[in-house]
Amino acid sequence: MYQHELWMILAHDCIYSAGAIAFVAIFLIVQLRSFLMVAGAVLAILLSFTTSFYVYYVLLGIETMSILNFLCLFFVTGIAADDALVLVSTFRISGALADTRITSSPERRMAWTWKKASSSMLVTTATTCGSFFSLNVSTLPVVRRFGIFMGLSVGINYLFVITFLTGLLLLKAQVGNRFSWLSEALCGKDGVLDCMSFCCGGPSDDRVMARSSTPDLSGIDSSKLSCSTRLLGRTLPSFVWRVRHVLVLLVPLLAGVAVWRVMEDIRPQSTQPQIFTNNTNV
């Protein structure tokens, strides 16, 4: 009965993790405009989990797989989606650079992208892995095992992103350039979102959403950037700069109110900690 209840809880959590992956996949379809890249990102999530389990169980010899470890499906889903967005966004920016030595071919663009994106993702991956591995100082074995498994999952996901997903993105760009004539024949040369670009990518990925040809002072042609990139790179920073004095005063005030509410409302639990819900027979 105990094993049955545990498997029921595990199945319940896996269903919700599948829903989380589906939501992230829909969000990535909207942002990346490529079913191929979304499929690659989802596959990287699944491979990171299975590979981490192999390292955890076979190489490290940890034979206990607690339910808490399955939370990595939720964590890695968000982290993998973030890495995929960073990689693809950097690749699109490479196509908007004024330096023709970089934009001359997909291979040169990918070399520039890999150098920029992999170093940025390495910093965030290292800090995240370090945070999870630091759980090994806990006196609770289940927490220590969770930290090991999560640290492995995040690190292995990074390796899949900079190898498998990067190669898939380069292949997508090469195929898109080679068969761009088919995209133009189906949807027109000036189509805002052509069918082939949406399915497997193409040159139009870097010129969607804008048509201005005036490059800015940083050497980037803003016409080849998406709306979200222009918003976060130009509009939002200027707004923050105008209201910087208000933010300097407002943020500490809000932080002080939050700390005061925490001190007033949070009390130590006097009863036995409850892990499962009341309707669970565990």
Secondary structure, 3 states (H helix, E strand, C coil): CHHHHHHHHHHHHHHHHHHHHHHHHHHHHHHHCCHHHHHHHHHHHHHHHHHHHHHHHHHCCCCCCCHHHHHHHHHHHHHHHHHHHHHHHHHHHHCCECCHHHHCCHHHHHHHHHHHHHHHHHHHHHHHHHHHHHHHHCCCHHHHHHHHHHHHHHHHHHHHHHHHHHHHHHHHHHHHHHCHHHHHHHHCCCCCCCHHHHHHCCHHHHCCCCCCCCECCCCEEHHHCCHHHHHHHHHHHHHHHHCHHHHHHHHHHHHHHHHHHHHHHCCCCCCCCCCCCCCCCC
